[in-house]
Amino acid sequence: MRWREGVVSELGRGWPGAQELAVVIGDRAVRALAYPDLVGSPAVGDRVLLNVGALDRGLGTGGYALVVAIPDRLPPDPPETGHLVKARYTPLQSMVLGADEQDSPDHAVLRDADDLFGTPVVVADLHSALPAVLAGVFEARPGTRVVYVMTDGGALPLAFSRTVPALKDAGWLGGTVTVGQAFGGDREAVTVHTGLLTAVHVLAAEVVVITQGPGNLGTGTRWGFSGVQSGEAVNAIGTLGGRAVASLRISEADPRPRHRGISHHSLTAYGRVALQPADVVVPDLEGEFGDLVRDAAEPLKARHHVVRVSVDGLYDALAAAPVKLSTMGRNLDADRSYFEAAAAAGRFAAGLVDVPPPGSGSQYS
C-alpha cells in the first residue's frame, strides 16, 4: 500500500455506501473515495489516512485515493451479525451475514436448494454491460423482476458502482447479491452457486444477470483476465439447472485488435472455460462488421447453442436507459455494437421467462 495523510477539504457527490471527497495532501488536492460503512462518514477538516496506489498509477476505474481511516474520529462498532468475512485477512476485512450461513433467516430456504428451475441467467464480461442487458430485458418484457449477482472479479464493494443504485431507483433491479470476496449487496453469499440460488429462491428473480463489479483486470495474455469468470459462471448455471445466456463482448471501436469484433475474452471464456452449454447470443448486426462477428462466433457452436437476435429497436431502448452508458470511456454512440450485443442478450433472456425449463418437454439444443 502507498500510504498518505491528508485533510478533507470538500465533500463531493455521494451515493449509497460511498462518498467522494477532495483531500489536500501537502500542496496538492486529490480525488478520494470513502466507504462510510467501513471507515465512518468523513467531514470537512477531518484528518484521513489514504491508500494512493491506484491514483498514482493513473488507473481509470479505480483511480481514487481510498480512505483507509479517519483516525481522530473512529466509527462505532457495527452490529454483530454474520460470520462471513469478505476481503479476508486484509486491513479492511468486513464481517457480513451471508444468506447461506446458519444464522441467516434465508438459511432454511437455501439449505437444500439445488435447482434454478431453468431461470435465464445472462452472463456478461464487464460491469458496463449490466444496464444494457436490462434495457434489452425491459424492452422485450416490461416489469420483469431482475436480480444482479456481482462477482469479485472487479471491485469488491458493490458501493463502488454508481450504476447499481441508479438502476434500483429506476425499478430496473429487484435486488443484488454479492458473492465470493465481493460485499455490499442486498444479500451476501459464499459462492457463485449460492449467489445464484439466493437470487432465485430468496429474491424471486425471473431473470438473473451476473457480471464482475466495476473495473476488470486484463494482462494482454490469453488467460490472464478476470473475465475468465464468465465461463465459470456458465458452468455454475448449468450445474444448477439454470439457462445460461452468454452475452458477447463485441466492439467496432476498441483500438486493441484482441477486442475488435468478438473480444478474445468472450471467445476464451465461452469457448474454452465453459464446459456446460449456453445460449450464445449473436446480435444481428449489418454490413461487414456483422459478418465478421457471425464468423467469429462459429467455433462456439461446437459446445453451445448460437442464436442470432435482432437489434431492431434496441438503440432507442438503450438511449432511454436511466443511467449513463459507458464502456472503456466510450458512450452509446461511440461503441454502439457493444451495447446492442448486451441488450440483445437481455432481449433473448426475457423471451425465456415463460418457457418451460430444459428437461420438461422443451427443446434445448
N, C-alpha and C positions, 0 to 999 in steps of 0.2 A: 504494500500500500504506500502511496505517496501522501504523506500527512501534511496538512497545512492548518494554521489557525487564522481565523478572521472574525470580522464583526458584521452582523446583519445590518445592511443599510436601507433595504427596501424589500417589501413583500410584493410578489407578483401574483400571477393567476394561480388559483388552486382548484383542485377537483377532488372527488372522494379518495382519501388516502394519501394525497400528495400535495405539496406546497412548493411553488417556485419562489426563489428569493434572490436578491443581489447581495453579495458578500464582498467586503473590502479586505483584501489581503495585502498588507503593506501599502504600495502605491497603485494597486490595480484593483478593479472591480470584476468579479466573475459571476457567472450564472450558476446557481446552485439549486439542488432539489432536496427537500426533506420529506421523510415519511413520518407524519406525526404519530401514527400508531406505534412506531418503533422508538422514536427519539424525542417525542414531545412536540408541541407547537412552537415554532420559532417566533420571536418578536423582534422588531427593530431595536438595535442596541445589544442584542444577545451576542455573547462570545460563542463561537461554534468551532468544532473540530471537523475537518473536511478530509475526504479522500479525493485527490485531484488527478488520479491516474488516467481515467478516460478523457478528462478535459485536456490534460497535457498532450495526450496522443492525438487529439483532434478528431475523435470518433464522432460520427454523425448522430446515430440514435442515442448513444449513451454519453454524449459529450457534455455532461454536467459535472460540477463539483458536487459530491454527495455528502450530506450532513451525516456524520458518524455520531456526534453527541453535542448536546447543549450542556456543557459540564457544570455551569453555575446554576442551572435550573433543571434538574433531572425530573423526568415524568414520574407519576405514581406507578406502582406496580399494576400490571394488567390483571384481570380476573384469572383465577387459577382454573382454567378449563382446558382439557385435552392434554395428550402426551405426545402428539406428533411434532417432531422437531423439523422445521424447514430451514434451509440454508445451514445445514447441520455442521456444527463444530467450526463455524466462522464467528467472528466477534459479534455479528448481528443475527445470530440464530434466533428463531422465533418459535414459540410454542403455540400450537393451534389445536383445535378439536377436529379430528377427522371424522367425516361421515361414516367411515367404515370401522372406527375403533369402538371398543366395548362400551364406553360411557356415552356414546352418541345416541340421541333419540332415533337416529336412522339405522342404527346397527341391526335391529330386528328385521328390517326390510332387506338389508344388504347381506346379512349373514349367509344366506343360502342362494342369493341371487346369482344367476349363471347364464342369463339369456337376455339379449337385446330385442328379441322378437321381431327381427327384420327391420328395425328402425334405421332409416337412412342416416348415415354419418358422412358428412363432407370433410375430406381431408385436404388441407392446403399447406403449402410450404411456409409462406410468410404471413405474419400478423396482418399486413396490409390487405390481404385477401378477404379478411372477415367481413367488412361492410359490403364488399362487392358480392360475396356469396349471399349475404342476406338480402341485398337488392334483388337478386335473381329469385330467391325463395318467395319474397313478398309480391314480386311482380306476377308470379305464377299462382300463388296461393296466399292471399292476404289473411292475416290472423293466425298464421302458423306459429305454434309455440316452439321457439328455438332456444337451445341451451348451448353455451360455449364452453368447451373444455380446453383449458390453456395448459400446454406442456411446459417443461423447464428448459427448452432449447434456446430461448432468448431471455428476456427479462424474467427474474424470479418474482418480484412483487407485481401482482396484477395492477396495483395502483400506478405503475409507471405508464400504463395505457390511458391516454385521454379518449381514445375511441370507445372503449367499453362502457364507461359511464354515460357517454352521449347516446350510445345505442340503447342502453337500458332506459334512459329518459324518454327516448322516442318510442318505446314499446317494441323495439326490434329484438331485444333479448329478454327471454323469460327467466334467465338465471345463468350463473357461471360456476364452474368447478375448476379449481387449480390442483394439479397433480404433480407427483414427484417432488422436486425441490421448490416448485412454484408455490406461491401462497397469496391469500387475499381474496379468493373467490367467495361466493355465497356458501359454497361447500368446499371442504378440503378433502383430498383423497390421497392414498399412499401411491397408487399406481395408475397408469392409463386405464387399465382394466376396470378398477373400482371407480375411477372417474367417469367412465362411460356408463357403467351400471348406475351410478348415482344420478347422472343426467336423465336417464330413462325412468328408473324406479322411484327416485325421490323427487326430482324436479319435473317429471312428467313431460319430457321433451318429445315432440313429434319429429323434429329434425335436430341433429346434433352437428355442430361444427367444431373440428379440432385442429388447432394450429399452435405453433410456439408463440410465446409472448413477443412483444416488440423487440427488435434487434436480433439478428441472426448472426451466426458465426460461419465464415467460409474461409478456406485457405487456398483456393485455386487448385485443389487436388481432387481426384475422383471421389474419395471417401471422406475427406476432412471437412464436412459441413454439417451444421446442426439439423438441416432439413432431412437428413437420413431418417429422422424420427417419423417422417411421413409414411415411409414403408413399414416401419414398426407399428405404427397406428393401424394400418390396413390389416396387419396380422392379428392385432388385438380385436379389431372389429369382427373379422371373420371367425376367430376362435369363439367369440361370444354370440355368434348368430346375428350380427348386425348386417346392414347392407352398406358396404363401403363405396362411397362415391369419390373418386380421385379427381381433384381439381389440378389441372396442369399449370405450371408456371410458364407463361408464354410472354415473349416481348418482341416487338418490332423496333424498339427504341434503345434497348440496352446496348451500350458501346462494346461490351465484352462478348466476344464470339461464343463463349460457352453458355451464355444466357440468351442468345438470339434464337428466335423460333421457339422450340421447346427447350427449356433450360436443362442442362445436364443434371441438375438437382432432381427434377421430376423423372428423367429417364433412368437415373440410378436408383432412386428411392422406390419407384414403382416397378422398374424392370429387373432389379437385382435384389433389393431388400424385401419387398413384399412377396410373400410366398402364398398368401391367400388371394383369391380372386376379388377384383373390384370392377365397378363400372367406371372406366376411364372416360371422362367427358372431353371430347374434342370440339371446340367451338367451330361452327361452320362459317369461317372467315372467307372473304372474297380474294380473288387475284392470286398472284404468285406466292404471296406470303401464306395464304390459306392452303395452297398446295404443299408448300414447304412443311407446314405444321402437320397436315394429314400424313404426309410421307414419313415424317419423323416418328409419328405415333404407331406406325405399322408394326414394329417389333414388339410392342406391348400386347398385341393380340395373342401372342404365344401363351400368355398367362391370364389375361384379363379380357373383359367384355368392353371393347372400344365402341363408344356411341357418339355419333355426330349430333350436335344440338344447335338449333338455330339461334342466332344472336339478334334476330329482328326484335326491335323494341327495347333491347336491354340498355342501349346507350341512354335513352330517356330515363329509364328506371335508375341507372347509376347516377345520372346528373341530379336526380331528385333525392338522393340519399341524404340522411340527416347529419352526416359527418363529412368532413373534407376527405376526399380520396387522394392518397399519395403513396407511391412506392418508389424507393430509392430516389426521392426528391422529384419524381415525375407525377404530374396530375393526370386526370382522366384523359384529357385531350393529348397529352404528351406520350401516353402509353396505353392507348385505348384497348388494344388487344389483350393486355394483361388483365384489365378489369373485366372485359367481356368474357374472358375464359373463366374467371372465377364466378361471375354471375351466371354463366351457362351451367356450371356445376350446381349452383343453387336452384336454378330453374328445373334441372333434371331431378334433383333430390325431392323437391316439392311435389313432383308428379308421382313419387313413390310412396307418399304418406299413406294413401288409402289402398295401396296394392298389397295383397297378401304376401307374407314373407316367404323366402325360399323354403322349399320342402312342404308347402301347404297347398300344392296344386298349381303354383305359378311357375313360369318358365324363367330360369336364370342361367344364361349361357354366356 
